[in-house]
Amino acid sequence: MIELTNKTEKNIIDEAALLVRLGQRIRVLRKERGLTIKELANNTGLSLRFLSQLEAGEGNIAVSRLAQIAIVLEIRLSELLLEVQESRNKTDMLRTEIDALLISRSENELMLVKRLVNLALGHHQRTAVGLLGLRGAGKTTVGKKLAAKLTVPFWELDERIEDIAGLSLSEIFALHGETYYRRLEVQALTEVLSRSQFAVIALPGGIVNNPEAFSLTKQHCLTIWLKANPEDHMERVLAQGDRRPMANRPNAMTELRTILMAREPLYQQANLTIDTSLLGINKSIENTLSELRRLG
């Protein structure tokens, strides 16, 4: 059997890795031959449970049994074992290269690598509070005060997008279009989430229409929808001195209501909803802090 006695810790790890690679290779070959695991069990005389464990990398196997599997899978036993060994060599080489890259790196750099690997592998660790909502919902005002009370950084994602592009948002859309902006949205969000410190992020209002960016947001942020009625949205934007929503748009309020109605089902996917029209900004911050403490 592929089994050792008096093993060192390294040998135990190597054997476990070998069994995983062997199981993976058998599963791939079985599927390439169009066989179900039950059919493989019937054709080899091995139990379904044993083969399931083998493919999962959890079962030792005698060479004679492995030869039976090789015959059914139409591959020579020597070829099967060689493929597994070559896979091991490639994996070991990659590990060595990665280890070399990490030598002498600082703690902050290693933390950054850890965050990026977690993002790439889809390990869902909450690394930020993400504020959702249309312009005028209070994301910047609430976000800055919330970050101050939590003593963590505050990020305005649109500002980070402008920094990456070296252009204003209006220039990005005018010169490159929405597709380019959406790519920058993902890039900026990934960068902010990969930083070692927990943060509060004011997210672009339309991030819910970017599937990749919104998926990242939901996976790695505790999301809060700052809800407001259309009149408050418009009033707050105009109070900031931004007249663009009204410029040459006689139906601006109707358009705003339409956008809000379309996005509402997506905003409702947030972990929390805070109605800033109902509560006001200060009370909204208090309620948000209370909810964050409750959620730990």
C-alpha positions in Angstrom: 0.0 0.0 0.0 1.0 3.6 -0.4 1.6 3.7 3.4 4.7 4.4 5.5 5.6 3.6 9.1 7.8 5.6 11.5 7.2 8.7 9.4 8.7 12.1 10.0 6.4 15.0 10.0 7.6 16.0 6.5 7.0 12.5 5.2 3.5 12.5 6.6 2.8 15.9 4.9 4.4 14.6 1.6 2.3 11.4 1.7 -0.9 13.4 2.4 -0.1 15.7 -0.6 0.6 12.6 -2.8 -2.7 11.1 -2.0 -4.5 14.3 -2.7 -2.8 14.6 -6.1 -3.5 10.9 -6.9 -7.2 11.4 -6.0 -7.4 14.5 -8.2 -5.8 12.7 -11.1 -8.1 9.7 -10.9 -11.1 12.0 -10.7 -10.0 13.9 -13.8 -9.3 10.7 -15.8 -12.7 9.2 -14.7 -14.6 12.2 -15.9 -12.6 12.3 -19.2 -13.6 8.7 -19.8 -17.3 9.6 -19.1 -17.6 7.4 -16.1 -19.5 8.1 -12.9 -17.9 7.1 -9.7 -20.5 4.4 -9.3 -19.6 2.9 -12.7 -15.9 3.0 -11.8 -16.7 1.1 -8.6 -18.7 -1.5 -10.5 -15.9 -2.0 -13.1 -13.1 -2.3 -10.6 -14.9 -4.2 -7.9 -13.9 -1.5 -5.3 -16.5 0.0 -3.0 -18.1 3.3 -3.8 -17.2 4.6 -0.4 -13.5 3.7 -0.9 -13.3 5.4 -4.3 -15.0 8.5 -2.9 -12.4 8.7 -0.2 -9.6 8.0 -2.7 -10.7 10.8 -5.0 -11.0 13.1 -2.0 -7.3 12.3 -1.1 -8.4 10.6 2.1 -7.7 6.9 1.4 -4.5 4.8 1.2 -4.6 2.3 -1.7 -2.7 -0.9 -2.4 -0.7 -1.0 -5.7 -2.8 -4.0 -6.9 -6.0 -2.0 -6.4 -4.5 1.0 -8.1 -3.6 -1.2 -11.1 -7.3 -2.2 -11.3 -8.3 1.4 -11.5 -5.6 2.1 -14.1 -6.9 -0.7 -16.3 -10.5 0.6 -16.2 -9.2 4.2 -16.9 -7.2 2.9 -19.8 -3.8 4.2 -18.6 -0.7 2.3 -17.6 0.0 2.3 -13.9 3.5 3.7 -14.5 2.1 6.6 -16.5 -0.5 7.4 -13.8 2.2 7.4 -11.1 4.6 9.5 -13.3 1.8 12.1 -13.9 1.2 12.4 -10.1 5.0 12.8 -9.5 5.3 15.4 -12.2 2.4 17.3 -10.7 4.2 17.2 -7.3 7.4 18.5 -8.8 5.6 21.5 -10.4 3.8 22.2 -7.1 7.0 22.1 -5.1 8.7 24.4 -7.6 5.9 26.9 -7.3 6.1 26.8 -3.5 9.9 27.4 -3.6 9.4 30.4 -5.9 6.7 31.9 -3.6 8.9 31.3 -0.6 11.8 33.1 -2.3 9.5 36.1 -3.1 8.5 36.4 0.6 12.0 36.3 2.1 13.0 39.5 4.0 9.6 41.1 3.5 8.3 43.3 6.2 5.3 42.5 8.4 3.1 45.1 6.5 4.1 43.6 3.2 3.3 40.1 4.4 -0.1 41.3 5.7 -0.8 42.8 2.2 0.1 39.5 0.6 -2.2 37.6 3.0 -5.1 40.0 2.2 -4.5 39.6 -1.6 -4.4 35.8 -1.4 -7.6 35.8 0.7 -9.3 38.0 -1.9 -8.0 35.7 -4.8 -9.2 32.5 -3.1 -12.5 34.0 -2.1 -11.9 33.7 1.7 -14.7 35.9 3.0 -13.2 37.9 5.8 -14.9 41.2 6.7 -12.2 43.9 6.2 -14.3 47.0 6.0 -17.7 48.7 6.4 -19.1 49.5 3.0 -21.6 52.3 2.7 -24.1 51.9 -0.2 -26.6 54.4 -1.6 -27.2 57.0 -4.2 -25.5 60.4 -4.1 -26.9 62.5 -1.4 -27.6 59.5 0.9 -25.0 60.8 3.4 -22.2 58.3 2.6 -19.4 60.8 2.9 -20.7 62.6 6.0 -21.7 59.5 7.8 -18.6 57.6 6.6 -16.1 60.2 7.9 -17.8 60.5 11.3 -18.2 56.8 11.6 -14.5 56.2 10.8 -13.5 58.8 13.3 -15.5 57.2 16.1 -14.1 53.8 15.1 -10.6 55.3 14.8 -10.1 53.6 11.4 -9.3 55.1 7.9 -12.0 56.4 5.6 -12.0 55.9 1.9 -14.1 57.6 -0.8 -13.8 55.0 -3.5 -14.5 57.4 -6.3 -11.5 59.5 -5.2 -9.3 56.4 -5.3 -10.6 55.7 -8.8 -9.7 59.2 -9.9 -6.2 58.8 -8.4 -5.6 55.6 -10.3 -6.8 57.0 -13.6 -5.3 60.4 -13.2 -8.6 61.8 -14.4 -11.8 63.2 -12.9 -14.9 61.0 -13.0 -16.4 63.1 -15.8 -13.2 62.8 -17.8 -13.1 59.0 -17.3 -16.6 58.6 -18.7 -16.1 61.1 -21.5 -12.8 59.7 -22.7 -13.1 56.0 -21.9 -16.7 55.2 -21.1 -18.5 53.2 -18.4 -16.7 49.8 -19.1 -13.3 51.3 -18.2 -14.8 53.0 -15.1 -16.2 49.6 -14.0 -12.7 48.0 -14.3 -11.2 50.8 -12.3 -14.0 50.3 -9.7 -12.9 46.7 -9.2 -9.2 47.7 -9.1 -9.7 50.4 -6.6 -11.9 48.3 -4.4 -9.4 45.4 -4.4 -6.6 47.7 -3.5 -8.5 49.2 -0.6 -9.7 45.9 0.7 -6.1 44.4 0.5 -4.8 47.0 3.0 -4.0 45.7 6.4 -6.2 48.0 8.4 -10.0 47.8 8.8 -11.7 50.8 7.1 -14.9 52.5 6.3 -15.6 52.9 2.5 -18.1 55.2 0.8 -18.9 53.2 -2.3 -20.1 54.6 -5.6 -23.8 54.6 -6.0 -23.8 52.5 -9.1 -21.4 49.8 -7.7 -24.5 47.5 -7.4 -24.6 47.5 -11.2 -21.1 46.1 -11.4 -21.4 42.4 -10.6 -17.7 41.8 -9.9 -17.3 44.8 -7.7 -20.6 44.2 -5.9 -19.7 40.6 -5.3 -16.4 41.7 -3.7 -18.2 44.2 -1.6 -20.7 41.7 -0.2 -17.9 39.1 0.4 -15.5 41.4 2.2 -17.5 44.3 3.7 -20.2 44.6 6.3 -22.6 46.5 4.0 -24.9 49.3 5.1 -27.5 50.9 2.8 -27.9 54.6 3.7 -31.4 55.0 2.5 -33.1 58.4 1.8 -36.1 59.7 0.0 -35.6 61.2 -3.5 -36.2 64.8 -2.3 -33.5 64.5 0.4 -31.1 63.0 -2.2 -31.6 65.9 -4.5 -31.6 68.6 -1.8 -28.3 67.3 -0.3 -26.5 67.2 -3.7 -27.6 70.7 -4.5 -26.6 71.9 -1.0 -23.1 70.8 -1.8 -23.1 73.2 -4.7 -23.4 70.5 -7.4 -25.9 71.8 -10.0 -25.3 69.0 -12.5 -28.3 66.9 -11.5 -30.6 69.8 -12.6 -28.6 71.0 -15.6 -30.7 70.8 -18.8 -32.8 68.1 -17.2 -36.4 69.2 -16.5 -37.3 65.7 -15.4 -34.4 65.3 -13.0 -36.5 64.3 -10.0 -38.4 61.7 -12.1 -35.2 60.2 -13.3 -33.8 60.1 -9.8 -36.9 58.2 -8.6 -36.5 55.8 -11.5 -32.9 55.1 -10.7 -33.7 54.6 -7.0 -36.5 52.2 -7.8 -34.3 50.2 -10.1 -31.4 49.9 -7.6 -33.5 49.4 -4.5 -33.6 45.6 -4.7 -29.8 45.5 -4.9 -29.4 48.0 -2.1 -31.7 45.8 0.0 -29.0 43.0 -0.1 -27.0 45.1 2.4 -26.4 43.7 5.9 -28.0 46.8 7.5 -30.3 49.6 6.3 -30.2 53.0 7.9 -32.8 55.6 6.9 -31.0 58.9 7.0 -34.2 60.8 5.9 -36.0 59.4 8.9 -33.2 59.6 11.5 -31.1 62.5 10.3 -27.3 62.2 10.0 -26.3 62.2 13.7 -28.9 59.7 14.8 -27.9 57.6 11.7 -24.3 57.5 12.9 -25.4 56.5 16.5 -27.7 53.7 15.1 -24.9 52.5 12.8 -22.4 52.3 15.7 -25.0 50.4 17.8 -25.6 47.9 15.1 -21.9 47.4 14.5 -21.3 46.7 18.2 -24.2 44.3 18.1 -22.8 42.4 15.2 -19.3 42.4 16.8 
